[in-house]
Amino acid sequence: MKPFTYERAGSPAAAARAAAGNPGARFIAGGTNLLDLMKLQIEAPAHLIDVNGLALTAIEPTVEGGLRIGALVRNTDLAADARVRRDYGLLSRALLAGASGQLRNKATTAGNLLQRTRCPYFYDTNQPCNKRRPGSGCAALQGFSRQLAVIGGSDACIATHPSDMAVALRALDAVVETVRPDGAARRIPLAELYRAPGDTPHRETMLEPGELITAVTLPPPVGGAQIYRKVRDRASYAFALVSVAAIVQRDGTAQVALGGVAPRPWRVEAAEPALRRGAGAAAAAILAGATPTHENAFKLTLVERTLHQVLAEARS
């Protein structure tokens, strides 16, 4: 165990200031990902800032008619909330498709969005990984890549983002609220939260040093058939090979985001009109420019078939 210091934050701004003043600091809430990474010495924070005491646990309506979800709302509570189940069923279904009941009881909204990749080379400290050790290389490019990205990656990284919740929130046009170390608030559309890996895959989000997520805001309900379909190697407690989060309206218009295929939740709004022409046309448009490996090229077909199932279910 590497030594670290610990403090309990008194306010969101105080937490952000403390993190900005200590480059080796990490926020901790549920700890369902961070503690595992610390045990494996993938993460070795010099200072932990406990944010569990902050008043960020409410789910409340917004003046625009949407819903504001506090950063510390547990995944179990969010999935079970009556308003979420009624108006944002896509989000509830995505949450229940992720992890185990025990982990959902501890995992938080913000923590879910910021969890690290489950790429096997990221977790193997004997292998080069640009996310874990910038500039060391990417063992996945010539290694076992069945689970990894087919689009949106780079020559430096083809890891996938593991969150189910983030995929649903991307389809729902969610916005992330934060506080900076100077106390200023910021709103970041989820579409802009995650960075493309490029040459710096260790920089995963647009958050500034010390910036703390305080809430996620959903727009007013849009209705439609809301479906989350997750294809994985086993029926529970497994990350997606491919997932589809879809909101399909009676007139055939749809909002669709994919998981398991890219370093971030993958949505191409310009391709969504192609859904009217069927799953094949939509998959081709959404995955235009894909560069799969020989081990994960099957995901291209899997996306099309999963989209077909989702559209058929919505129209029925």
Salt bridges, closest charged atoms under 4 A:
GLU7 OE2 - HIS47 NE2 2.69
GLU43 OE1 - ARG26 NE 2.95
GLU43 OE2 - ARG116 NH1 2.84
GLU60 OE2 - ARG68 NH1 3.63
ASP81 OD1 - ARG83 NH2 2.94
ASP87 OD2 - ARG86 NH2 2.93
ASP164 OD2 - LYS230 NZ 2.92
ASP173 OD1 - ARG267 NH1 2.72
GLU177 OE1 - ARG68 NH2 2.83
GLU177 OE2 - ARG187 NH1 3.17
GLU204 OE2 - ARG116 NE 3.02
GLU204 OE2 - LYS131 NZ 2.95
GLU208 OE2 - ARG180 NH2 3.23
GLU211 OE1 - ARG186 NH2 2.76
ASP233 OD2 - ARG146 NH1 2.82
GLU269 OE2 - ARG170 NH2 2.97
GLU269 OE2 - ARG267 NE 3.95
GLU272 OE2 - ARG267 NE 2.67
GLU313 OE1 - ARG229 NH2 2.80
